[in-house]
Amino acid sequence: MAFHLISLFLPLKPPTAARLSHGDDRCAEPRKGSGSRGLLKKRRKQMKLITRYELASKSIHDLRGLYRTAFNALVQSVPESAQRRNALASLENISREINQRYADQWRLDAGL
């Protein structure tokens, strides 16, 4: 019985150079992308500007999630690019909306 359990963990076929080469059509996993460039030329999704009008209907939890997404887009952006400008403007709009909500809540709690 122990022999059968051990035989389950043994590889059926050892890997060969012909099966692992990327230039061969018989490769187990095809290359992604066309040509030899692979996924290097894949375009990133462009960050769009998030306006205060769009943020007005979101909850605080959603605003914090959007802030995190915009911050990550800012970190990954190229300096002086349109994506970076949109991410910075979106972060500013989200921050203003969050601060406005907290200020409104404070005024209600203070009775002003």
Buried (B, 14 or more C-beta within 10 A) or exposed (E): EEEEEEEEEEEEEEEEEEEEEEEEEEEEEEEEEEEEEEEEEEEEEEBEBBEEEBBEEBEEEEBEEBBEBBBEBBEEBEEEEEBBBBBBBBBEBBEEBBEEBEEEEEEEEEEE
